Amino acid sequence: MSQRKFPSFSRSFAQEHTVTEAVILKHLAYKVGRSKNWRDDKQWFYESTKELQKKFHTLALPPSTRISGRWAKAILEIGNYNPWKQDRTRWFHVPKEFRNAVESDTITFNSDDAVHHKITAAVLLHNLRHNLKRKLKKSEGTNVVHEMSPAVLSKIKPTTGRSILPFSESTIKATLKTLVEKGVILKTSTTKPEYTLPPSEMQDLRREAKLKS
């Protein structure tokens, strides 16, 4: 969860724990890996609880988000190298094995979408845009759609033990319905789970697709 426009999180970690925890871990791992603060032969990233909450808020994580629980105790090292006892700044170290793990099998989303529509919707929108853009590269117009079946997207694959997206079928279905009701995406069929974007956004997406083709 860096300040990049397109942050990401580990699919496998999200399925084992939660998406919220996966986003937090990715953020801390990213910061630790780039930190120049070394203590006891380890890289540490430090930030106040208040600042962390602000960053979590920018990605629409729950207001009560805290770095706690079994996953945090098993993965994170939390230290205190503050010069003053009253300083509540927290120091975090993420072991290299976990920093490497969160960089593989990642799911990307747009941070602006997360702010406006929550992370689940942001992931689905990124998935839709990615696949529509791929089809637009081969199309002369903008009349393309992409199928997003909640059952398929949430199904566990026997080969990997993971689903395409780390959300339940009911959550995906409800999120798609909400996005349609808000006019963010358009459902193009009454019998198939096919979706596209509003015309103006499709034009923008087509220009992007053609520029990168």
C-alpha positions in Angstrom: 0.0 0.0 0.0 2.5 2.6 -1.1 1.5 6.0 -2.4 1.6 4.7 -5.9 -1.6 5.0 -8.0 -1.6 1.2 -8.6 -0.8 -0.6 -5.4 -1.1 -4.3 -5.1 -1.3 -7.1 -2.5 -0.6 -10.8 -2.3 -3.4 -13.1 -3.5 -2.2 -16.1 -1.5 -1.8 -14.0 1.7 -5.2 -12.4 1.2 -6.8 -15.9 0.9 -5.0 -17.2 4.0 -5.8 -14.1 6.0 -7.8 -11.1 4.7 -7.5 -8.5 1.9 -7.1 -5.8 4.5 -4.2 -7.6 6.2 -2.6 -8.3 2.8 -2.7 -4.6 1.9 -1.2 -3.6 5.2 1.6 -6.2 4.9 2.4 -5.1 1.3 2.6 -1.5 2.4 5.0 -2.3 5.3 7.1 -4.7 3.3 7.5 -2.0 0.6 8.5 0.6 3.1 10.9 -1.6 5.0 12.6 -2.7 1.8 13.4 0.9 0.9 14.2 2.1 4.3 17.7 3.4 5.2 17.0 3.0 8.9 19.2 0.1 10.2 19.1 -1.0 13.8 20.6 -4.3 15.1 21.5 -5.3 11.6 17.9 -5.0 10.3 16.0 -2.5 8.2 13.2 -0.8 10.0 10.4 1.5 8.9 8.9 3.8 11.4 5.7 5.8 11.4 3.2 7.1 14.0 -0.1 5.3 14.4 -1.9 8.5 13.3 0.0 8.6 10.0 -0.6 4.9 9.4 -4.3 5.4 9.9 -4.3 8.3 7.4 -2.6 6.1 4.8 -5.0 3.2 5.5 -7.9 5.7 5.1 -6.7 6.7 1.6 -7.3 3.1 0.4 -10.7 2.9 2.1 -9.6 0.3 4.7 -11.9 0.0 7.7 -11.6 2.9 10.2 -10.7 0.5 12.9 -7.8 -1.0 11.0 -5.0 -2.0 13.3 -1.7 -3.8 12.9 -2.5 -6.7 15.3 -3.6 -10.3 15.4 -1.9 -13.6 14.8 -0.7 -12.7 11.4 1.1 -9.6 12.7 2.8 -11.4 15.6 3.9 -14.3 13.3 5.3 -12.0 10.5 6.2 -8.6 11.8 8.8 -7.4 14.2 7.7 -4.3 16.1 10.4 -2.4 17.8 11.0 0.8 19.7 14.0 2.9 18.9 12.5 6.2 19.8 14.8 8.5 21.8 11.9 9.7 24.0 9.7 7.4 26.1 6.6 9.5 25.3 7.1 9.1 21.6 4.5 6.7 20.2 6.1 6.2 16.8 6.1 2.5 15.9 9.0 0.7 14.2 8.4 -2.2 11.9 10.6 -4.9 10.4 9.4 -7.4 7.8 11.8 -10.4 7.3 13.1 -10.7 3.8 11.3 -14.0 3.1 8.0 -12.2 3.6 9.1 -9.1 1.6 9.8 -11.5 -1.3 6.6 -13.4 -0.8 4.3 -10.3 -1.1 5.9 -9.4 -4.4 4.7 -12.6 -6.1 1.2 -13.6 -7.3 0.0 -10.0 -6.7 -3.4 -8.4 -7.4 -3.3 -4.8 -8.6 -6.0 -2.1 -8.2 -6.4 1.6 -8.7 -6.1 3.6 -5.4 -8.6 6.2 -6.6 -11.2 3.5 -7.2 -10.5 2.1 -3.7 -11.2 5.5 -2.2 -14.5 5.9 -4.0 -15.8 2.3 -4.2 -13.8 0.2 -1.7 -11.0 -2.3 -2.4 -13.2 -5.1 -3.7 -14.8 -2.9 -6.3 -11.4 -1.4 -7.2 -10.0 -4.9 -7.9 -13.0 -5.8 -10.1 -12.7 -2.6 -12.0 -9.0 -3.1 -12.6 -9.8 -6.6 -13.8 -12.5 -5.4 -16.2 -10.4 -2.5 -17.6 -7.4 -4.8 -18.2 -9.5 -7.3 -20.2 -11.4 -4.7 -22.1 -8.2 -3.0 -23.1 -6.8 -6.3 -24.3 -9.8 -6.8 -26.5 -9.8 -3.2 -27.7 -6.3 -3.7 -29.2 -7.9 -6.1 -31.7 -11.1 -4.1 -32.3 -11.8 -1.2 -34.5 -14.6 0.2 -32.3 -15.5 0.2 -28.6 -18.3 -2.4 -28.7 -16.5 -5.0 -26.6 -17.5 -6.7 -23.4 -15.9 -8.9 -20.8 -17.5 -11.8 -18.9 -17.1 -11.6 -15.1 -18.8 -14.6 -13.6 -18.8 -14.4 -9.7 -18.8 -18.2 -9.6 -15.7 -18.4 -11.9 -13.8 -15.6 -10.3 -14.2 -17.0 -6.8 -13.7 -20.7 -7.7 -10.7 -22.4 -6.2 -8.4 -23.9 -8.9 -7.2 -27.5 -8.1 -3.8 -26.8 -9.7 -2.9 -23.9 -7.5 -5.4 -24.1 -4.6 -6.2 -20.4 -5.2 -9.1 -18.6 -6.7 -8.8 -15.9 -9.4 -9.8 -13.3 -6.9 -9.7 -13.7 -3.0 -13.4 -12.8 -2.6 -16.5 -15.0 -2.1 -19.0 -15.5 -4.9 -21.6 -13.5 -3.0 -19.3 -10.6 -2.4 -18.3 -10.4 -6.0 -21.9 -10.6 -7.1 -23.0 -7.9 -4.7 -20.1 -5.6 -5.7 -20.8 -5.9 -9.4 -24.5 -5.2 -8.8 -23.6 -2.0 -6.8 -21.2 -0.8 -9.5 -24.0 -1.3 -12.1 -26.5 0.6 -10.0 -24.1 3.5 -9.7 -23.4 3.5 -13.4 -19.7 2.8 -13.0 -20.0 -0.3 -15.2 -22.7 -1.4 -17.6 -24.2 -4.9 -17.8 -24.7 -5.8 -21.4 -26.7 -9.0 -21.2 -29.7 -10.2 -19.2 -28.6 -13.8 -19.4 -24.8 -13.6 -19.2 -22.5 -11.9 -16.7 -21.0 -9.6 -19.3 -19.9 -6.0 -18.6 -18.4 -3.0 -20.2 -17.7 0.6 -19.2 -19.6 3.8 -20.0 -19.0 5.1 -23.6 -16.7 8.0 -22.6 -14.5 5.8 -20.5 -14.4 3.2 -23.3 -13.1 5.9 -25.7 -10.3 6.7 -23.3 -9.5 3.1 -22.8 -9.4 2.5 -26.6 -6.9 5.4 -27.0 -4.7 3.9 -24.3 -5.0 0.4 -25.9 -4.0 1.7 -29.3 -1.1 3.7 -28.0 0.3 0.7 -26.3 -0.4 -1.8 -29.1 
